[in-house]
Amino acid sequence: ATFSFDWGVNWDSDTVGSYRGFSLLAGDTELVYINMSNSATIQINGNPMFVNYGTQAMPLSFEYVANGSIRVRGTGRDGTESYDQTLSVPAGAPSKMKFYFNASSVPEAPNQAYRQMYVDNFKITSEAPGAKKQDSVTITREDDGNPRIECAGTRSVTLGDAGTAFDLDFSLANATAASWSAALTTLNGSHVQSWSGVTGATWDWYWTAYAAGSWRLRVTAHNAGGNPITNATVVLTASESNTYTLGTAWHCPTNREPYEDKYMRHPVQPGEGDTIEIYVGNYHPHGDMTGGSLVYRYGTNGAWSSSALAWATNTNDDNNRFFVGTQIVPGGQAGGVFQYYLKVEYTNGTAPVTTYVAMNPEQSAMYKLFKREGAAQATPFEVGIKGADGAEPGYIWHGGDITAAGAASVQIGAKIGYIKNGVKWADEAIVRYRVRLEDEGVRQVRGVTRIKKASATPGKRSWNALTNQVSMVYDGEVADPSPNGNAMRWVVNLTDTNLMNERAVLVYEIYARGANGVWRQAEYNAGGGASTFEFRLWSDGSGDLQVRG
């Protein structure tokens, strides 16, 4: 018979003296062992098996040829390397297997989830068809006495019409927890939600998913002093129970459509008494939009209200059809926020179904389409209601003011209006950022790029994907002809060791606020719309250099 499974162990441990691997045993006698440490090399019984990194799960099989002889076959992580050897092993028929993982680098280091080990698709295949056999499998965890988090509950759910909740119970073995914290992210690392200071020796964690997807939940147990004891990561998956077709509607707040003199959210920074116009477009050949609603509220909690959408105009040979929802900002809202999403209805309501247009939580104010209203309410668009002149920044322009300041450092600057007679319109400025790695094969070009537009206030949805923050400092006046005064320059030296990777991409947004506490987000330049930026410290070479020895 042949025993087989798929093994995912793509990243090394990043620490000396660590091993994670697999053992095949006959009773307590080890027949075959395969492991990986702090390098790309995977060894089998002490000899190299695979030497290349890769991202594919490795299919491995173990055929019991005869007493003292096992044939091992497999394909490496790069999908190219292969292994097929018949090994001489101690006597005995295989009866047990063991997976082990003893260490990796510090949990706070980036991308630790990628250093985890995954196994799947266990099979035992008979050499020839025969009578069906049934046996039991005993799974035993060898307790090393160290504290560990244990999780009970379903990690994979099927979504209902109103969404479906994950309900997990966390407990701590070999120690007693006083409190818990957790961070929920998408698989690419974008922040979704955090919890902290949840008291108790155990934790009944509850979270509702409104759209299909996969997430990582990193849970930490703390002692009575608030210090972390240990942590664990679980992967959650939500899937749809049936297929459906969403509409082809869109809303990009700082796109100039359908009118060139207005953005899809007009004005960019509304004030009390202003009429906010929210435009939504729909591609008519893929769905006959009949109308819908602008759903809104002032502030970040409380009940939602709605008003009907009205037809505005058609463009692109009548294929692009635009509707608009309006709201007049009432008094008493200066310094607050206006949150909203759009409900788009179609002729028959089935193909496409009623579609909700809200902010894409992973790309600031770019839109995303949802089937369920709860998903839209969890990630609404948001715009600040401006206050009095002098109480908040008049503008924030970045203009690509970023330079390398070392192998793992950059200096970021912004021009902020205004300052006059020593009175500043901004009291605080910050940079929110994360560092990601560019995909292999994508050409790196050094410099700054405006990648997406965002008109939302920090501390809210626009910060979801940017989990790090550094403060800027005032760096003097910059001449400005405005009667409001000169501009100010604010700067920060940002250092992050992840920038040393030659494929590192710094993703960042700049914010400032004044006396009224309203945060404003930086544009690239005047009229450019609030933006998210990318900066690359490194460029790929031309590939023409040749060295001959």
C-alpha positions as CSV (number, residue, x, y, z in Angstrom):
1,A,0.0,0.0,0.0
2,T,1.0,3.6,-0.5
3,F,0.5,6.4,2.0
4,S,0.4,10.0,0.5
5,F,-0.4,13.5,1.5
6,D,0.3,17.2,0.4
7,W,2.8,19.1,2.5
8,G,3.0,22.9,2.5
9,V,6.2,24.3,4.0
10,N,7.2,27.1,1.7
11,W,9.1,29.5,3.9
12,D,12.1,28.5,6.1
13,S,11.9,29.0,9.9
14,D,14.2,32.2,9.9
15,T,15.9,31.0,13.1
16,V,18.8,28.7,13.9
17,G,18.2,25.4,15.5
18,S,14.6,25.0,14.5
19,Y,13.0,22.1,12.6
20,R,9.6,21.3,11.3
21,G,8.9,18.1,9.6
22,F,7.4,14.7,9.2
23,S,8.3,11.2,10.5
24,L,7.0,7.8,9.4
25,L,7.3,5.2,12.1
26,A,6.8,1.5,12.8
27,G,5.7,1.6,16.4
28,D,8.3,3.8,18.1
29,T,10.9,3.1,15.5
30,E,11.5,6.0,13.0
31,L,11.7,4.7,9.4
32,V,11.7,7.9,7.4
33,Y,12.0,11.5,8.5
34,I,11.8,14.7,6.3
35,N,12.5,18.1,7.8
36,M,13.4,21.7,7.0
37,S,15.3,24.2,9.1
38,N,16.7,27.7,8.5
39,S,17.3,27.3,4.8
40,A,15.7,26.3,1.6
41,T,16.9,22.7,1.8
42,I,14.5,20.0,2.8
43,Q,16.2,16.8,4.0
44,I,15.2,13.2,4.0
45,N,16.9,10.9,6.4
46,G,19.7,13.4,6.7
47,N,20.3,13.9,2.9
48,P,19.0,16.7,0.6
49,M,15.6,16.0,-1.0
50,F,14.7,19.5,-2.4
51,V,16.8,22.7,-2.5
52,N,14.6,25.3,-4.1
53,Y,12.0,27.6,-2.6
54,G,8.6,27.7,-4.1
55,T,4.9,28.3,-3.4
56,Q,3.3,24.9,-4.3
57,A,2.3,22.2,-1.9
58,M,4.5,19.2,-2.2
59,P,2.7,15.9,-3.0
60,L,4.6,13.1,-1.2
61,S,4.0,9.4,-1.2
62,F,5.5,6.4,0.7
63,E,5.1,3.0,-0.7
64,Y,5.8,0.0,1.6
65,V,7.8,-2.2,-0.8
66,A,9.0,-4.8,1.7
67,N,10.2,-5.2,5.2
68,G,13.2,-2.7,5.5
69,S,12.4,-1.0,2.1
70,I,10.2,2.1,1.4
71,R,9.9,3.9,-1.9
72,V,9.5,7.7,-1.5
73,R,8.3,10.0,-4.3
74,G,7.5,13.7,-4.4
75,T,7.6,17.0,-6.2
76,G,9.3,20.1,-4.8
77,R,7.8,23.5,-3.9
78,D,8.9,25.0,-7.2
79,G,6.8,22.4,-9.1
80,T,10.0,21.2,-11.0
81,E,12.2,19.3,-8.6
82,S,11.3,15.7,-8.2
83,Y,12.4,12.9,-5.9
84,D,12.0,9.1,-6.4
85,Q,14.2,6.8,-4.3
86,T,13.7,3.5,-2.6
87,L,15.3,3.8,0.9
88,S,16.7,1.1,3.1
89,V,15.0,1.6,6.5
90,P,14.8,-0.2,9.8
91,A,12.5,-3.3,9.9
92,G,8.8,-3.0,10.5
93,A,5.7,-2.0,8.7
94,P,4.6,1.7,9.0
95,S,2.0,2.2,11.6
96,K,2.3,5.8,12.8
97,M,3.2,9.2,11.5
98,K,4.2,12.4,13.3
99,F,4.4,16.1,12.3
100,Y,6.4,18.5,14.4
101,F,7.2,22.2,14.5
102,N,9.5,23.5,17.2
103,A,10.3,27.1,16.4
104,S,10.4,30.0,14.0
105,S,11.6,33.6,14.3
106,V,9.8,36.0,16.7
107,P,6.0,36.2,16.2
108,E,6.2,40.0,15.7
109,A,8.3,39.7,12.6
110,P,6.5,40.2,9.3
111,N,4.8,37.4,7.4
112,Q,5.0,34.8,10.2
113,A,1.9,33.1,9.0
114,Y,3.8,32.1,5.9
115,R,6.2,30.1,8.1
116,Q,3.5,27.8,9.3
117,M,3.3,24.2,8.1
118,Y,0.2,22.9,6.4
119,V,-0.9,19.3,5.4
120,D,-3.8,18.0,3.4
121,N,-5.2,15.2,1.2
122,F,-4.2,12.2,3.3
123,K,-4.7,8.9,1.4
124,I,-3.8,5.2,1.7
125,T,-4.0,3.5,-1.6
126,S,-4.0,-0.3,-2.0
127,E,-1.8,-1.9,-4.7
128,A,-4.8,-3.6,-6.3
129,P,-8.6,-3.4,-5.9
130,G,-9.9,-5.6,-3.1
131,A,-12.4,-5.8,-0.3
132,K,-13.2,-2.6,1.4
133,K,-11.4,-2.2,4.7
134,Q,-12.1,0.1,7.6
135,D,-9.9,1.0,10.5
136,S,-9.5,3.7,13.1
137,V,-6.9,6.5,13.3
138,T,-5.7,7.9,16.6
139,I,-4.4,11.4,16.6
140,T,-2.1,12.3,19.6
141,R,-0.6,15.6,20.5
142,E,2.7,15.4,22.4
143,D,2.4,18.0,25.1
144,D,5.7,19.8,25.7
145,G,4.4,21.6,28.7
146,N,4.5,25.0,27.1
147,P,1.5,27.2,27.1
148,R,-0.6,26.9,23.9
149,I,-3.9,28.2,22.7
150,E,-6.6,25.7,21.8
151,C,-9.5,26.5,19.5
152,A,-12.9,24.8,19.3
153,G,-15.5,25.6,16.7
154,T,-16.2,25.6,13.0
155,R,-13.6,27.5,10.9
156,S,-15.4,27.1,7.6
157,V,-19.0,28.4,7.1
158,T,-21.5,28.7,4.3
159,L,-23.1,32.1,4.0
160,G,-26.9,32.6,4.6
161,D,-28.9,35.5,3.3
162,A,-28.1,37.6,6.3
163,G,-24.5,36.4,6.6
164,T,-23.1,33.7,8.9
165,A,-21.2,34.0,12.1
166,F,-18.0,32.3,13.2
167,D,-18.3,31.2,16.8
168,L,-15.0,30.0,18.2
169,D,-14.0,29.1,21.8
170,F,-10.4,29.8,22.8
171,S,-8.7,28.4,25.9
172,L,-5.2,28.2,27.2
173,A,-3.4,24.9,28.1
174,N,-0.5,24.7,30.5
175,A,-1.2,28.3,31.8
176,T,-4.0,30.6,32.8
177,A,-5.0,33.6,30.7
178,A,-6.3,36.8,32.3
179,S,-7.2,38.5,29.0
180,W,-7.2,38.1,25.3
181,S,-6.6,40.1,22.1
182,A,-6.9,39.4,18.4
183,A,-6.4,40.8,15.0
184,L,-8.4,39.7,12.0
185,T,-6.8,40.2,8.5
186,T,-7.4,39.1,5.0
187,L,-4.9,36.5,3.7
188,N,-2.9,39.3,2.0
189,G,-2.5,41.0,5.4
190,S,-5.1,43.8,5.2
191,H,-6.5,44.7,8.6
192,V,-10.3,43.9,9.1
193,Q,-10.9,44.2,12.8
194,S,-9.1,44.1,16.2
195,W,-10.0,43.2,19.7
196,S,-8.1,43.9,23.0
197,G,-8.6,43.6,26.7
198,V,-11.2,40.8,26.6
199,T,-11.0,39.5,30.1
200,G,-11.4,35.9,31.2
201,A,-9.6,32.6,31.3
202,T,-11.4,31.6,28.1
203,W,-12.9,33.6,25.2
204,D,-16.0,32.9,23.2
205,W,-15.1,34.8,20.0
206,Y,-17.9,35.8,17.6
207,W,-17.7,37.5,14.2
208,T,-20.2,37.6,11.3
209,A,-19.1,37.3,7.7
210,Y,-21.2,39.0,5.1
211,A,-19.3,38.1,2.0
212,A,-17.3,35.1,0.8
213,G,-13.6,35.1,1.6
214,S,-10.7,33.8,3.7
215,W,-9.2,35.5,6.7
216,R,-6.5,34.9,9.3
217,L,-7.3,35.4,13.0
218,R,-4.3,35.9,15.2
219,V,-5.2,35.4,18.9
220,T,-3.0,36.3,21.8
221,A,-3.4,35.2,25.5
222,H,-2.2,37.7,28.1
223,N,-1.3,37.2,31.8
224,A,-2.6,39.4,34.7
225,G,0.0,42.0,34.0
226,G,-1.1,42.3,30.4
227,N,2.0,40.7,28.9
228,P,1.5,38.2,26.1
229,I,1.8,34.5,27.1
230,T,1.5,32.9,23.6
231,N,-0.4,33.3,20.4
232,A,-2.0,31.2,17.7
233,T,-3.3,31.8,14.2
234,V,-6.4,30.2,12.6
235,V,-7.6,30.5,9.1
236,L,-11.3,31.2,8.5
237,T,-13.2,30.6,5.3
238,A,-16.7,31.6,4.2
239,S,-18.3,30.4,1.0
240,E,-21.6,31.0,-0.9
241,S,-24.3,28.4,-0.9
242,N,-25.3,29.3,-4.5
243,T,-24.2,31.4,-7.4
244,Y,-25.5,34.8,-8.3
245,T,-24.7,37.7,-10.6
246,L,-24.0,41.2,-9.2
247,G,-24.6,44.3,-11.2
248,T,-21.9,46.3,-13.0
249,A,-22.4,49.5,-11.0
250,W,-19.6,51.7,-9.8
251,H,-18.8,54.7,-7.6
252,C,-15.3,56.2,-7.5
253,P,-15.5,59.3,-5.3
254,T,-12.8,61.3,-7.0
255,N,-13.5,60.2,-10.6
256,R,-14.8,63.1,-12.8
257,E,-17.9,61.4,-14.2
258,P,-20.5,61.8,-15.6
259,Y,-19.7,65.5,-15.5
260,E,-16.2,66.8,-16.1
261,D,-16.7,69.7,-13.6
262,K,-17.7,67.4,-10.7
263,Y,-16.4,64.3,-9.0
264,M,-18.7,61.3,-8.4
265,R,-18.9,62.7,-4.9
266,H,-19.4,66.5,-5.0
267,P,-18.1,68.6,-3.4
268,V,-14.8,66.9,-2.3
269,Q,-15.0,68.5,1.2
270,P,-18.6,69.5,1.9
271,G,-19.6,71.9,4.6
272,E,-22.8,72.7,6.5
273,G,-25.5,73.8,4.1
274,D,-23.8,72.2,1.1
275,T,-25.7,69.7,-1.1
276,I,-23.7,66.5,-1.3
277,E,-24.2,64.8,-4.7
278,I,-23.4,61.1,-4.9
279,Y,-23.3,59.6,-8.4
280,V,-23.4,56.0,-9.3
281,G,-22.8,54.6,-12.8
282,N,-24.1,51.4,-14.3
283,Y,-23.2,49.5,-17.5
284,H,-26.6,49.1,-19.0
285,P,-25.9,46.2,-21.4
286,H,-25.2,44.0,-18.4
287,G,-28.2,45.0,-16.3
288,D,-31.1,47.4,-16.6
289,M,-30.8,49.6,-13.5
290,T,-34.1,51.0,-12.4
291,G,-33.0,53.1,-9.5
292,G,-32.2,52.4,-5.9
293,S,-31.2,54.3,-2.7
294,L,-28.5,56.4,-1.2
295,V,-28.1,55.0,2.3
296,Y,-26.4,57.4,4.7
297,R,-25.8,58.6,8.3
298,Y,-23.9,61.4,10.0
299,G,-21.2,60.0,12.3
300,T,-19.8,56.5,12.6
301,N,-22.7,54.8,14.5
302,G,-26.4,55.0,14.8
303,A,-29.3,54.3,12.5
304,W,-29.0,54.5,8.7
305,S,-31.4,56.7,6.6
306,S,-32.0,56.5,2.9
307,S,-33.2,58.6,0.0
308,A,-34.2,57.5,-3.5
309,L,-31.7,57.8,-6.4
310,A,-32.7,59.9,-9.5
311,W,-31.6,59.4,-13.0
312,A,-28.9,62.0,-14.0
313,T,-27.6,61.3,-17.5
314,N,-26.3,58.7,-20.0
315,T,-22.8,58.6,-21.6
316,N,-20.9,56.2,-23.9
317,D,-23.7,55.8,-26.5
318,D,-26.2,55.4,-23.6
319,N,-24.4,52.3,-22.3
320,N,-23.2,54.1,-19.1
321,R,-26.2,55.3,-17.2
322,F,-25.8,57.5,-14.1
323,F,-28.1,58.1,-11.2
324,V,-27.6,60.5,-8.3
325,G,-28.5,60.7,-4.6
326,T,-28.4,64.0,-2.8
327,Q,-28.3,65.2,0.8
328,I,-28.1,68.7,2.3
329,V,-25.6,68.8,5.2
330,P,-27.6,70.1,8.3
331,G,-26.2,72.4,10.9
332,G,-24.2,71.0,13.8
333,Q,-22.2,68.5,11.6
334,A,-19.0,70.6,11.1
335,G,-16.0,68.4,12.0
336,G,-18.0,65.2,11.8
337,V,-18.3,62.7,9.0
338,F,-20.8,61.6,6.4
339,Q,-21.0,57.8,5.8
340,Y,-22.8,56.3,2.9
341,Y,-23.2,53.3,0.5
342,L,-25.5,52.8,-2.5
343,K,-28.3,50.3,-3.1
344,V,-28.7,49.6,-6.9
345,E,-31.8,47.9,-8.1
346,Y,-32.4,46.1,-11.4
347,T,-35.4,45.2,-13.6
348,N,-36.1,41.7,-12.4
349,G,-34.0,41.6,-9.3
350,T,-32.5,38.2,-10.1
351,A,-29.9,38.6,-12.8
352,P,-28.3,40.8,-11.7
353,V,-29.5,40.8,-8.1
354,T,-29.9,43.9,-6.1
355,T,-26.3,45.1,-5.6
356,Y,-24.7,47.2,-2.8
357,V,-21.8,49.5,-3.7
358,A,-19.5,50.4,-0.8
359,M,-15.9,51.1,-0.1
360,N,-13.3,48.4,-0.9
361,P,-11.7,47.9,2.6
362,E,-8.4,46.9,1.0
363,Q,-8.1,49.8,-1.3
364,S,-9.3,52.9,0.6
365,A,-12.1,54.6,-1.3
366,M,-12.2,52.4,-4.3
367,Y,-15.6,50.7,-4.6
368,K,-16.6,47.1,-4.1
369,L,-19.8,45.3,-4.9
370,F,-21.7,43.2,-2.4
371,K,-24.7,41.0,-2.3
372,R,-25.6,41.6,1.3
373,E,-26.4,45.0,2.9
374,G,-24.6,44.0,6.1
375,A,-21.3,43.8,4.1
376,A,-21.9,47.3,2.8
377,Q,-22.7,48.7,6.2
378,A,-19.4,47.2,7.5
379,T,-17.3,49.2,5.0
380,P,-19.2,52.4,4.0
381,F,-17.7,55.4,2.1
382,E,-16.9,58.3,4.3
383,V,-16.1,62.0,3.9
384,G,-15.4,64.6,6.5
385,I,-17.6,67.7,7.0
386,K,-15.3,70.7,7.0
387,G,-15.2,73.2,9.8
388,A,-14.2,76.8,10.0
389,D,-11.1,78.2,8.2
390,G,-8.1,78.0,10.4
391,A,-9.4,75.1,12.4
392,E,-8.3,72.4,9.9
393,P,-5.8,72.0,7.0
394,G,-6.7,74.1,4.0
395,Y,-5.0,71.5,1.8
396,I,-2.4,68.7,2.0
397,W,-0.2,68.2,-1.1
398,H,2.4,65.4,-1.3
399,G,3.6,65.9,-4.8
400,G,5.9,62.9,-4.7
401,D,8.0,64.4,-1.9
402,I,9.8,61.3,-0.9
403,T,13.5,60.4,-1.0
404,A,15.7,57.5,0.1
405,A,17.4,58.2,3.4
406,G,19.3,54.9,3.8
407,A,19.0,51.2,2.9
408,A,15.8,50.8,5.0
409,S,14.7,54.5,5.4
410,V,12.9,57.1,3.4
411,Q,12.0,60.8,4.1
412,I,8.4,61.7,3.3
413,G,7.3,65.3,3.1
414,A,4.0,67.2,2.6
415,K,3.0,70.8,1.9
416,I,0.1,71.8,4.2
417,G,-1.9,75.0,4.2
418,Y,-1.6,77.3,6.1
419,I,0.4,79.3,8.6
420,K,0.1,83.0,9.2
421,N,1.5,85.1,12.0
422,G,2.6,81.9,13.7
423,V,-0.9,80.4,13.7
424,K,-0.9,77.0,12.1
425,W,-4.0,75.4,10.4
426,A,-2.6,72.0,11.2
427,D,-1.3,70.8,14.6
428,E,-0.5,67.2,13.8
429,A,0.4,65.2,10.7
430,I,1.0,61.5,10.3
431,V,1.9,58.8,7.8
432,R,0.0,55.5,7.8
433,Y,1.9,52.7,6.0
434,R,2.6,49.1,5.4
435,V,5.4,47.3,3.4
436,R,4.4,44.6,0.9
437,L,6.5,42.5,-1.5
438,E,6.1,42.9,-5.2
439,D,5.2,39.7,-7.0
440,E,8.0,37.9,-8.8
441,G,8.2,38.8,-12.5
442,V,6.8,42.3,-12.0
443,R,9.4,44.8,-13.0
444,Q,10.5,47.1,-10.2
445,V,10.9,50.8,-11.1
446,R,12.2,53.1,-8.4
447,G,10.0,56.1,-7.5
448,V,6.5,57.1,-6.2
449,T,3.2,56.2,-7.8
450,R,-0.3,57.3,-6.9
451,I,-2.1,53.9,-6.9
452,K,-5.6,54.6,-5.7
453,K,-7.8,57.4,-4.6
454,A,-9.3,57.7,-1.1
455,S,-11.6,60.3,0.5
456,A,-12.1,59.0,4.0
457,T,-11.0,60.1,7.5
458,P,-8.3,58.2,9.3
459,G,-9.2,56.1,12.3
460,K,-12.0,54.9,10.1
461,R,-12.1,52.7,6.9
462,S,-9.3,54.3,5.0
463,W,-6.7,53.0,7.5
464,N,-7.8,49.4,7.3
465,A,-5.0,48.2,5.1
466,L,-2.3,50.4,6.6
467,T,-1.4,49.1,10.1
468,N,1.7,51.2,10.9
469,Q,1.8,54.8,11.9
470,V,4.6,57.4,12.3
471,S,4.3,61.1,13.2
472,M,5.5,63.9,11.0
473,V,7.2,67.1,12.3
474,Y,6.9,70.7,11.3
475,D,9.8,71.7,9.0
476,G,9.2,75.4,8.3
477,E,7.3,77.7,6.0
478,V,6.9,77.5,2.2
479,A,6.0,80.6,0.2
480,D,2.3,80.6,-0.9
481,P,0.4,83.5,-2.5
482,S,-2.8,82.7,-0.6
483,P,-4.2,85.5,1.6
484,N,-4.6,82.8,4.2
485,G,-0.8,82.7,4.6
486,N,2.2,80.6,3.6
487,A,2.2,76.8,3.4
488,M,4.0,74.6,5.9
489,R,6.3,71.7,5.2
490,W,6.0,68.6,7.4
491,V,8.4,65.7,7.2
492,V,9.1,62.3,8.7
493,N,12.0,59.9,8.5
494,L,10.5,56.4,8.2
495,T,12.6,53.4,8.9
496,D,11.5,49.8,8.4
497,T,13.8,46.9,8.0
498,N,11.3,45.3,5.5
499,L,12.4,48.0,3.0
500,M,15.8,46.3,2.7
501,N,14.1,43.6,0.6
502,E,14.8,44.5,-3.0
503,R,11.2,43.8,-3.9
504,A,9.8,45.9,-1.1
505,V,7.0,48.4,-1.9
506,L,6.0,51.1,0.6
507,V,2.3,51.7,0.6
508,Y,1.3,54.9,2.5
509,E,-1.2,57.7,3.1
510,I,-0.6,61.1,4.7
511,Y,-3.0,62.8,7.0
512,A,-3.1,66.1,9.0
513,R,-5.6,67.7,11.4
514,G,-6.1,71.0,13.1
515,A,-7.8,72.4,16.1
516,N,-11.2,70.9,15.3
517,G,-9.8,67.4,15.2
518,V,-10.9,66.7,11.6
519,W,-8.4,64.6,9.7
520,R,-7.7,65.4,6.1
521,Q,-5.9,63.1,3.7
522,A,-3.2,64.2,1.3
523,E,-3.6,64.6,-2.5
524,Y,-0.8,64.3,-5.0
525,N,-1.4,67.9,-6.0
526,A,-4.3,70.3,-6.4
527,G,-7.5,68.7,-7.6
528,G,-5.9,65.2,-7.6
529,G,-8.2,63.7,-5.0
530,A,-7.1,62.1,-1.8
531,S,-4.6,59.4,-2.6
532,T,-2.8,56.3,-1.5
533,F,0.8,56.1,-2.7
534,E,3.4,53.5,-3.5
535,F,7.2,54.0,-3.4
536,R,9.9,51.6,-4.5
537,L,13.4,52.0,-3.3
538,W,14.9,49.6,-5.8
539,S,14.8,49.3,-9.6
540,D,15.4,46.1,-11.6
541,G,18.5,46.2,-13.8
542,S,18.4,46.1,-17.6
543,G,19.6,42.5,-17.7
544,D,22.4,43.5,-20.1
545,L,25.3,43.2,-17.7
546,Q,27.5,40.1,-18.3
547,V,30.5,39.0,-16.3
548,R,33.1,36.7,-17.9
549,G,35.9,35.2,-15.9
